[in-house]
C-alpha cells in the first residue's frame, strides 16, 4: 500500500489466535517494546502503519477471542467487551437505557462506517490526531522522544489548553473516552503475568516529559473489557455536547460529557462532568462536580462548575478561543442535561415523576 511518503507499509507477520491464553502468550514477546500489536477493527492502527508511524513486526488479530459481549453485571453495572464494535455498543438496549451519555458520545464519533469497524478496546488506544505527529518530516516528541515539539509555536488550533507540557501539547481525540471518564469506567486488562483493573482516570496519561507513552497499558497487556458502575440515577439528565468545525466526521474542538442526579426537591444530588479535546486525556476535576452538588440547576451553579473545570487553562496561541468556548460549552451541556436526556432519535427521554 502506498503512503504520502512513498515508502508504503512495512510488512508484518499475522496471527489469529482462538484463545485468550494463546493471544497473551503471543503478546508476551512484546514486553518492553511495541513490536507486537493486537488488532481488531484497525481503524487507527492501519493508518499509522501505512504512514510508518508505527512499524510492528507482528499483528495479533483478536477478533476470534470471546471478548465481544455486552452484558449486565449483578450490581446493575455493565460490561463492555473489548472487541465489541462501537456501533453495536452505542445501539445496545442496555447502553441506551442505562448509559445514554455513552451512547450519545459514541454516535457523535467518526462516521457510521468507521463505527461499524472500530472496537471498544481500540477506541481507548487511538493515537493523537496532531498534524505534526502524522508528518514525519517534522520533529515530534510523541513519535521520536527528544526530537522536540513542532506544535509549540506552530499551528495550534486543535491543541491542548490543559495538562500540556513543554514536550507535547496534543489532545486525545476520543469521544467515547470522555463519556467513560465521566461514568467512572474501569478497564480490565491481562497479560501472562495476570489480570489487573485500571480506573479510567489512570488509564490515559498526561504528556509530562514522556509524551510518547499515551497510556498505563503495558506492551504485553491486552484489554479484555470495560466495566461501568451502576448509573441509572444519571440516565434522566445527561448530555454529550460536541463542538466541531463541521457536523459530520470531524474531531471535536471541545466536547463535554455532563450527567446530573437531580433529587425530588430540585437540587443536584450528584454530578459527573468531563471535557474532551482540551488535554492529552479526558479532563475531569472533582472540584467542578463538588461545586454542583447541593445546588439548584441554573446559570450561577453551572458557571461555577465551568470555572472549576477550566482552572489553570492556558492557550497555545491560535487556540486561545478554546478557553471561552469550553466555558460556554460546559454551561450549555449542563443546561441541556438539567432539562432532560435526549435520546439517539432526537426526542426527550420521559422524566420520572417527582413525589409530591
Long-range contacts (C-beta under 8 A, 24 or more apart in sequence): 1-50, 3-50, 3-51, 3-52, 4-51, 5-51, 5-52, 5-136, 7-52, 8-50, 9-49, 9-50, 9-52, 10-49, 10-52, 10-55, 12-49, 12-55, 12-56, 12-57, 12-58, 12-59, 13-57, 13-58, 13-59, 14-58, 14-59, 14-61, 15-58, 15-59, 15-60, 15-61, 16-60, 16-61, 16-63, 16-64, 17-60, 17-61, 17-62, 17-64, 17-65, 18-64, 18-65, 19-65, 20-65, 20-66, 20-67, 20-190, 20-222, 20-224, 23-60, 23-62, 23-65, 23-222, 24-190, 24-191, 24-192, 24-220, 24-222, 25-192, 26-58, 26-60, 27-60, 27-191, 27-192, 27-219, 27-220, 27-221, 27-222, 28-191, 28-192, 28-220, 29-58, 29-220, 30-219, 30-220, 31-191, 31-218, 31-219, 31-220, 32-219, 33-219, 34-219, 36-60, 36-219, 38-62, 38-121, 38-222, 39-122, 40-82, 40-83, 40-119, 40-121, 40-122, 41-85, 41-117, 41-118, 41-119, 41-122, 42-117, 42-122, 43-110, 43-114, 43-117, 43-118, 43-122, 43-126, 44-118, 44-122, 44-125, 44-126, 44-127, 45-122, 48-127, 51-134, 51-136, 52-136, 53-127, 53-133, 53-134, 53-136, 53-143, 62-121, 62-222, 67-121, 67-224, 67-225, 70-94, 70-95, 73-227, 75-229, 75-230, 76-230, 76-232, 77-227, 77-228, 77-229, 77-230, 77-231, 78-227, 78-228, 79-225, 79-226, 79-227, 79-228, 80-120, 80-225, 80-226, 80-227, 80-228, 81-120, 81-224, 81-225, 82-119, 82-120, 82-121, 82-222, 82-223, 82-224, 82-225, 82-226, 83-119, 83-120, 83-121, 84-119, 84-120, 85-115, 85-116, 85-117, 85-118, 85-119, 85-120, 86-110, 86-114, 86-115, 86-116, 86-118, 86-119, 86-120, 86-123, 86-176, 87-112, 87-115, 87-116, 89-120, 90-115, 90-344, 91-344, 96-343, 96-344, 97-235, 98-230, 98-231, 98-232, 98-235, 99-179, 99-183, 99-228, 99-231, 99-235, 100-235, 100-238, 100-341, 100-343, 100-344, 100-349, 101-179, 101-182, 101-183, 101-231, 101-234, 101-238, 101-239, 101-240, 101-257, 101-258, 101-259, 101-272, 101-341, 102-176, 102-179, 102-180, 102-183, 102-228, 103-344, 104-179, 104-238, 104-239, 104-240, 104-342, 104-344, 105-175, 105-176, 105-178, 105-179, 105-240, 105-242, 105-255, 105-257, 106-175, 106-176, 106-179, 107-344, 108-175, 108-240, 108-242, 108-255, 109-174, 109-175, 109-176, 110-249, 111-248, 111-249, 120-176, 120-226, 121-222, 121-223, 121-226, 123-174, 123-176, 123-177, 124-174, 124-176, 124-177, 124-180, 124-187, 124-203, 124-204, 124-215, 124-223, 124-226, 125-214, 125-215, 125-217, 125-223, 126-173, 126-174, 127-214, 128-170, 128-171, 128-172, 128-173, 128-214, 128-280, 129-158, 129-171, 129-173, 129-251, 130-158, 130-159, 130-170, 130-171, 131-155, 131-158, 133-170, 141-167, 141-168, 141-207, 141-211, 141-212, 142-168, 142-170, 142-207, 142-211, 142-212, 142-214, 143-212, 145-210, 145-211, 145-212, 149-211, 151-316, 152-316, 153-317, 155-318, 156-316, 156-317, 156-318, 156-319, 157-253, 157-318, 157-319, 158-251, 158-253, 158-277, 158-319, 159-316, 159-319, 160-278, 160-279, 160-280, 160-316, 160-319, 161-278, 161-279, 161-310, 161-313, 161-314, 161-315, 161-316, 161-319, 161-322, 161-323, 161-326, 162-275, 162-278, 162-279, 162-283, 162-310, 162-312, 162-313, 162-314, 163-206, 163-207, 163-279, 163-280, 163-281, 163-283, 164-207, 164-279, 164-280, 164-314, 164-316, 165-206, 165-207, 165-208, 165-209, 165-211, 167-207, 167-208, 167-209, 167-210, 167-211, 168-207, 168-211, 168-280, 169-207, 169-316, 170-207, 170-211, 170-280, 171-277, 171-278, 171-279, 171-280, 172-204, 172-214, 172-276, 172-277, 172-279, 172-280, 172-281, 172-282, 173-251, 173-252, 173-277, 174-276, 174-282, 175-240, 175-242, 175-252, 175-255, 175-276, 177-204, 177-276, 177-281, 177-282, 178-240, 178-255, 178-256, 178-257, 178-274, 178-275, 178-276, 178-282, 179-240, 179-257, 179-274, 180-226, 180-228, 180-282, 181-257, 181-274, 181-281, 181-282, 181-284, 182-257, 182-258, 182-259, 182-272, 182-273, 182-274, 182-282, 182-284, 183-228, 183-229, 183-231, 183-234, 183-257, 183-259, 183-272, 184-228, 184-229, 184-272, 185-226, 185-227, 185-228, 186-226, 186-227, 186-228, 186-229, 187-217, 187-223, 187-226, 188-223, 188-224, 188-225, 188-226, 188-227, 189-217, 189-221, 189-222, 189-223, 189-224, 190-221, 190-222, 190-224, 191-218, 191-220, 191-221, 191-222, 192-220, 193-220, 195-224, 197-227, 200-282, 201-284, 204-280, 204-281, 204-282, 205-280, 205-281, 206-279, 206-280, 206-281, 207-280, 211-280, 214-280, 231-259, 233-261, 233-269, 233-270, 234-259, 234-260, 234-261, 234-270, 234-272, 235-341, 235-349, 236-262, 236-340, 236-341, 236-349, 236-351, 236-352, 237-261, 237-262, 237-337, 237-338, 237-340, 237-341, 238-337, 238-341, 239-333, 239-334, 239-336, 239-337, 239-341, 239-342, 240-333, 241-329, 241-332, 241-333, 241-336, 242-276, 243-325, 243-329, 251-277, 252-276, 252-277, 253-277, 253-322, 253-325, 254-278, 254-322, 254-325, 254-326, 254-329, 255-329, 256-326, 256-329, 256-330, 256-332, 256-333, 257-282, 257-333, 258-330, 258-333, 258-334, 258-336, 258-337, 259-337, 260-292, 260-297, 260-334, 260-337, 260-338, 262-297, 262-338, 264-354, 264-355, 266-296, 266-297, 267-294, 267-295, 267-296, 268-292, 268-293, 268-294, 268-295, 268-296, 268-297, 268-301, 269-293, 271-305, 273-305, 273-309, 273-330, 273-334, 275-309, 275-310, 275-326, 275-330, 278-313, 278-322, 278-326, 283-309, 285-309, 285-311, 287-311, 292-334, 297-334, 297-335, 297-338, 299-331, 302-330, 302-331, 302-334, 302-335, 303-327, 303-331, 305-330, 305-334, 306-330, 306-331, 306-334
